[in-house]
Amino acid sequence: MKVAIAGAGTVGRAIARDLRTNGHEILLIEKNREVIALLQPTLDVTWVEADACEMSSLDAAGMAEVDVAVAVTGDDEDNLVISLLAKQEFAVPRVIARVNAPENQWLFNDSWGVDVAVSTPALLTSLVEEAVSVGSLVPLLELGDGGTHLVEVTLAPGSPVAGMALANLDLPRDAAVVAVMRKSHVVPPRAETVLAAGDEILLLATKDVEDAVYQLLVGP
């Protein structure tokens, strides 16, 4: 897979290093020549000196050939512009953008070409809530235009679905179980998987069915 990463800060370099280790082809785009000169010997990827907010620069870098574009600069305006160009001008199949300021998260949607927006403060808040909230529906990640969430529910002892097989769950059409965590182990979500109190259920669900998912897994 070919991945273009805009921004060679700490986050961009960490993503590039991990993806390169996993065998992916990486374009790391950075406009600061001094940063490239300093860091290029430490990271075996294709470095591109360019302003990722300029279409001509992205074109020269080969943005039209990448499978995933990741905008992780420290500026939300830049990340939005990069996402929009990647999606609309170069038809990149998947665009991921970093949200630096939580108050800007509402902008990071498909109108700006963003498929997945990642806000570190929001994610940390969700993880804190997830750690202390048994019997609550906790949003972990917003996908696409914000209409779909990755959500987590830890089943309380009185959950109406404890002891029930996944095949018997009457989930709404726009919701699906993607993983079950039990005592730090991943339980494959098969039809015959029986849920138990204390299980952490990860689901993909659209906003309009989240209340129904809550009622089903947690109860009134």
Secondary structure, DSSP 8 states (H G I E B T S, - for coil): -EEEEE--SHHHHHHHHHHHHTT-EEEEEES-HHHHHHHGGG--SEEEES-TTSHHHHHHHTGGG-SEEEE--S-HHHHHHHHHIIIIIT--SEEEEEESSGGGGGG-SGGGT-SEEEEHHHHHHHHHHHHH-TT-EEEEEEETTTTEEEEEEE--TT-TTTT-BGGG----TTEEEEEEEETTEEE---TT-B--TT-EEEEEEEGGGHHHHHHHHT--
